[in-house]
Amino acid sequence: MEIKCIITDDEPIARKGLRSYIDKFPFLKLIGECENAIQLNTMLKTVQPDLLFLDIEMPNMSGLDLLSTITNPPKVIIISAYAQYALKGYELDVVDYLLKPVTLERFTKAINKIHDLLEKEAKDNTTKYIFVKSGKQMKKIFLNDILFIESMENYITIYTTESKEIVHTTLKQMLEALPSDIFLQTHRSYIANIRQVKAIEGNQLNIGIYKVPIARNLQNHVFEIILNN
């Protein structure tokens, strides 16, 4: 597996050190370097890395401020001289948080974690999918791409990261066809992919740009399942 990565750090010496570490691992491919978050934001418009090595304190915009604006960020390893941002970093789903100066041993542990995580996700994406009849087509939909499902009488709408598919079936039938460790009914009209939940806000789940309702009688069950995951 090849892991494409970008370094973003305003310190030339720090970037040089990371480059030397990356060169030691054949499965890491450096595809870009940025001196600040604004440069990184521009670069992400044209390239799709698997991994960001991201500093926090940089001119104009911090690494965490930029990360909070990215809808579907790649995997992130924070590399910082400041330990106090660790909690905020993990709230933004960073995979690891390394304190400068970074030793090769600690770097190796972090990228092995990334490698295992990406390998598992790749396996899940290639083996876990469903076919649904949408219009005149039988469409293949990867389970990890499903955000949530909304029912409309004898039809459902499957909201994915790239499309909306209207399928002639019931919510109950779809729930029975989906793995219960990933999909959870939150309301009589909704099923949510718990892996896609970004936040719980009152009686709603924030999933992508959408808000999925939670029925009052299901709140305790939904909260317990999501928080335990």
Secondary structure in CASP SS format (residue, H / E / C, confidence):
PFRMAT SS
TARGET T0000
AUTHOR 0000-0000-0000
METHOD secondary structure of the structure
MODEL  1
M C 1.00
E C 1.00
I E 1.00
K E 1.00
C E 1.00
I E 1.00
I E 1.00
T E 1.00
D C 1.00
D C 1.00
E C 1.00
P H 1.00
I H 1.00
A H 1.00
R H 1.00
K H 1.00
G H 1.00
L H 1.00
R H 1.00
S H 1.00
Y H 1.00
I H 1.00
D C 1.00
K C 1.00
F C 1.00
P C 1.00
F C 1.00
L E 1.00
K E 1.00
L E 1.00
I E 1.00
G E 1.00
E E 1.00
C E 1.00
E C 1.00
N C 1.00
A H 1.00
I H 1.00
Q H 1.00
L H 1.00
N H 1.00
T H 1.00
M H 1.00
L C 1.00
K C 1.00
T C 1.00
V C 1.00
Q C 1.00
P C 1.00
D C 1.00
L E 1.00
L E 1.00
F E 1.00
L E 1.00
D C 1.00
I C 1.00
E C 1.00
M C 1.00
P C 1.00
N C 1.00
M C 1.00
S C 1.00
G H 1.00
L H 1.00
D H 1.00
L H 1.00
L H 1.00
S C 1.00
T C 1.00
I C 1.00
T C 1.00
N C 1.00
P C 1.00
P C 1.00
K E 1.00
V E 1.00
I E 1.00
I E 1.00
I E 1.00
S E 1.00
A C 1.00
Y C 1.00
A H 1.00
Q H 1.00
Y H 1.00
A H 1.00
L H 1.00
K H 1.00
G H 1.00
Y H 1.00
E H 1.00
L C 1.00
D C 1.00
V C 1.00
V C 1.00
D E 1.00
Y E 1.00
L E 1.00
L E 1.00
K C 1.00
P C 1.00
V C 1.00
T C 1.00
L H 1.00
E H 1.00
R H 1.00
F H 1.00
T H 1.00
K H 1.00
A H 1.00
I H 1.00
N H 1.00
K H 1.00
I H 1.00
H H 1.00
D H 1.00
L H 1.00
L H 1.00
E H 1.00
K H 1.00
E H 1.00
A H 1.00
K H 1.00
D H 1.00
N H 1.00
T H 1.00
T H 1.00
K C 1.00
Y E 1.00
I E 1.00
F E 1.00
V E 1.00
K E 1.00
S E 1.00
G C 1.00
K C 1.00
Q E 1.00
M E 1.00
K E 1.00
K E 1.00
I E 1.00
F E 1.00
L H 1.00
N H 1.00
D H 1.00
I E 1.00
L E 1.00
F E 1.00
I E 1.00
E E 1.00
S E 1.00
M E 1.00
E C 1.00
N C 1.00
Y E 1.00
I E 1.00
T E 1.00
I E 1.00
Y E 1.00
T E 1.00
T C 1.00
E C 1.00
S C 1.00
K E 1.00
E E 1.00
I E 1.00
V E 1.00
H C 1.00
T C 1.00
T C 1.00
L H 1.00
K H 1.00
Q H 1.00
M H 1.00
L H 1.00
E H 1.00
A H 1.00
L C 1.00
P C 1.00
S C 1.00
D C 1.00
I C 1.00
F E 1.00
L E 1.00
Q E 1.00
T E 1.00
H E 1.00
R C 1.00
S C 1.00
Y E 1.00
I E 1.00
A E 1.00
N E 1.00
I H 1.00
R H 1.00
Q H 1.00
V E 1.00
K E 1.00
A E 1.00
I E 1.00
E E 1.00
G C 1.00
N C 1.00
Q E 1.00
L E 1.00
N E 1.00
I E 1.00
G C 1.00
I C 1.00
Y E 1.00
K E 1.00
V E 1.00
P E 1.00
I C 1.00
A C 1.00
R H 1.00
N H 1.00
L H 1.00
Q H 1.00
N H 1.00
H H 1.00
V H 1.00
F H 1.00
E H 1.00
I H 1.00
I H 1.00
L H 1.00
N H 1.00
N C 1.00
END
